[in-house]
Amino acid sequence: MLSLTSFPSNARAETGRLSGRILLQVEENGEAWYVDQAGARTYLGGPGDALAVMRERGLGVSNRDLVNFNALAPKRLAGRILLAVEKEGQAYYVDPDSRRLFSLGRPEEALKIMRERGLGISNQDIKKIPIQKNEPGGQKWPAGPDSLAGIDLPAIERKAFAAVNEYRLSLGLAALLWDDRIAAVARAHSANMAAGRVSFGHDGFSERFGELSPLTGARAMAENVAYNSNAADPAKKALDQWINSEGHRRNILGDYTAAGIGLAREGSLYFFTQIFAR
């Protein structure tokens, strides 16, 4: 994996230089993003999500084009994702440096390409690259208040909370009690992450603890965050992400009595924050 150590003040020029790159957040958990030709980033999620997103960003090519490329795409296609329209949409990623074609046939292959060809970037620098809000072909991704029409975010919060409790109960632990005050603070952090005001992670956790402790009487707290893109069931996806991470799973199974989950949405991205208290 390569690493991007600095981001010049001319952000537009830099995002142009990063077009076609796969970026990995080295200060978090290696979250991956694809920067399109317009200089906007799209979250790649897990292996299956990454393959789906990269296919969506694809440019159709014929079998004849692939033969003519001879495994080396022309410079104008560097960093692009190609779809072989005569081969049932077989996808390829064109490496921006070597212009070699890498197959994206299976989710595992997409993940391998992400890790091997990814460019490391800091949390501070990733925030300077706008999040993609346009679908290929000019279709708009919903964004802002209008995007929430028909999507019941509180219901998704409660579904995620219920899933966490079901997991605890399955292991013989007591269910957590929902606390509206905790959920409100968690929701604010998710909104800040979605808007890019803070990095994805736990920035400001000590302040959240300081705000909630006198309100709830809690002496100890923990926090889990997650985000996912285009998931059929965002709540289930968040739980799966948490229980497959040792630290997040430890928080879920911790000796806590109350919790709240706050959700925010930006385009196709769902940002979750769960705060635990005792």
N, C-alpha and C positions, 0 to 999 in steps of 0.2 A: 504494500500500500504506500502511495505517495503522501506527502503532507504539504498543505498550503499554510505557510507560517505568517503571511502578512496580506493585508487587503488594502490596496491604495485608496486614497481619498476619491479618486475618480471611479465611483462605483459602477457607472454605466459601462466604462471601458473594461472593467474587471469582469462583470457579468458576461460581457461579450466574449472575453477570453475563455470563460468557463462553459460556454455553450457546448452542449454535447457531452459534458463531463458527468460522471457519477460521483457525488460528494458523500463523504462519511463523516459524521459528527464524532470526532475523536475524543471529545471531552464528555460525551454521554455514553451510550451503549452501541455506538456504531450505526445509528440510524442513517439510512441511505436516501438520497435525493437525486433526481435526474434533472439537469438544467437543459431546457429546450433551446431552440434556435432564437427565441425571443428573449432569452436570458432570465426566464422564470423557472422556479424549481417545483418539482412534483415529488411528493413523498412516495417511496417505493414499498414501505411496509415489509411484511415477511416475504418468503420466497414466492408464494402463490400470488400475493398482491403485486410484487415487483414484476412478475412476468406479465400479469394482466395490464398493468400501467404501461409497461414498455411496449407491449403490443398495440395499445391504444395510440401511442405516439408514433406508430410506424408509418413509413413511406413505402408505398407499393412499388415492387420491381418485378420484371419478368425473368423467366429462366434464362433467356438470351442475355439479359443484363448481367446476371450472376456469372455466366460463362465468360463473358467479356471482362468482368472484373478480375477473374483468375485469382480469387481470394484476396485481392487488393483493390479496395474501392477508390474512386477518384477523390481528389482533395475536397471537392464541394460537398461530399457526403460524410466527411469526417465527423464523428460524434453522433451520426444519425442512427435511427433504428429502422431497419429495412424489413419489409414483409414480402416474401416470395408468393405473389398472388396465385401462381400456377402450382404451388406446392402446399395448398391448404393453409396458407398464411404462416408458413415457417418463418420465425423471426430471427434476425441477426443484429448484433450491435457492432457498429463500426468504431474501432478504437480511434480516438482523436489523434494520437501520435503516430501509430504505425499504419493506420487505415486498414488493418486486418479485420476480417469478419469473424465474429464469435457467435456461435449458435446459442439461441435462447429457447431451445426445444422443450426443456423441462424446468419446473421451478428450481430444482437443485442446481441446474446449469446457470439459471439467472442469478441465483445467490452467489455462485462461484465467481461469475463475471463481476458482480458488484464488489466483492471483496478483493479480487485480484487487480481490477482496473480502477478502483475507487481512488479518489483524491481526498486526503484528510483535510478537514476544515474545522476551525474553532467555532464555538457557540456564538461568539461576538460577530464573526465574519458571516456565518450562515444567515444571520438576521438581516444582513444588508442585501440579500438576494430575495426579490419578491416571490411570493407563493403563486403558482399557476392558478388562474381563474378562468381559463378558456379551454373548452374541449376541442379536439381536432375538428376541423371543418367549420369552425366559427360558433359551435354550440357553447352557450355560456354556462359555466358552473354557477349555481346559486351562491351568492355572497351577501353578507349583511343581513339586516332584519327580514328582508323579503325572502331570503333563502330558507327561513324557518317555517314557512307556510306548509302545513301538512306534516311537519315533523315535531313530535311531542318530546322535547328534550327532557322535561321532568320525568316522563314515563321511562325514558331510557336510563336516567339516573337511578330510579327506583328498581328497574330491572337489574342493573349492575349490582346494586346493593343487595337485592334478594339473592343473586347468584353467589355473591361473596358469603352470605349467611348460609346458603345451602351447602357450600363447600365446607364451611366451619362445622356445621351440624353433621355432615357425613363423616367427620373425623372425631366426633364426640365432644366438640366444643360448643359453648353457649352462643346463641345468636347475638349479634350486636344490635343496640337500639339506635334508631335513626334520630339525629339531632339537627333540627333546621338551622341552628346557629352555625354549626360546623359546616353544613352543606353550603351555606351562603358564602362563607370564607373560601371554601374549596372551589366554589363556582367562580368567584372573582379571580382566583389564580388561574383556572382553566381559561377564562376569558382573556387574561393578560398573555398567556402563552399563545392562544389562537391569534391574537392581534399582533404578536411579535414584540410586545412591550417588555417581556422577559424571555429568557431562553427556556426551551423545554427542559424541565428539571425541577429543582427544589429551591431556586433562588427565593429568598424572603421567608423561608420556613420558620426561622426564629421569630420573625415579626408576626407570623400567623399564630404561632404558639403563644406569643405575648398577648395577642388580641383575644384569643379564645380562652386562655387559662382563667382569667378572672370571671369570664362569663359562665363557664361551665364547671369551674372548680377542679378541672383536670390537672393532675400532677405530671403526667407523661403523655406524649403524643408521638405519632409516626405518620408518615405520608407516603402514598403511592401515586404515581402519575403514569399515564399511558396515552398514546394516540394511535389511531388507525385510520385507514383511508378506504372508502368504498366498500366497507364490510357489510355483508347482508344483515348481520346482527352485531352492531358496534359494542353492545354491553357484553355479550359472550366473548367477543374478540379481546376486549380489555381484560376480562378475567383470565382468559387463556394466557395472555401476555404476562400477567402478574404471577400466576401459579407456576409458570415455566421459568421464572427468575427467582433464584434462591432468596435474595434480599426482600423482594416484594412478597413472596410467599410467606416469609418469616413474619412480616408485618400483618398479613391477613390472619395468621394463626397465633398472633401475639395475645397477651393477657390484657385485652382491651374490652371495654364494656359499651362504648358508644362510638358512632362514626357518622360521617356524612359524605356524600359524593356530589361533586359539582361538575357539570358538563358544559362545554362550549363547542361551537362548530364554526369552521372557516373553510368555505368551499366544500370539498369532499372529506376534509379532515375533522375527526372528532377528538377533542382533548378532554381527558378524564383526570380529575384529582379526587382521591379519597384520603381523608384525614381520620385517623383513629385516636381515641382518647380513653383515659382511665383516671 
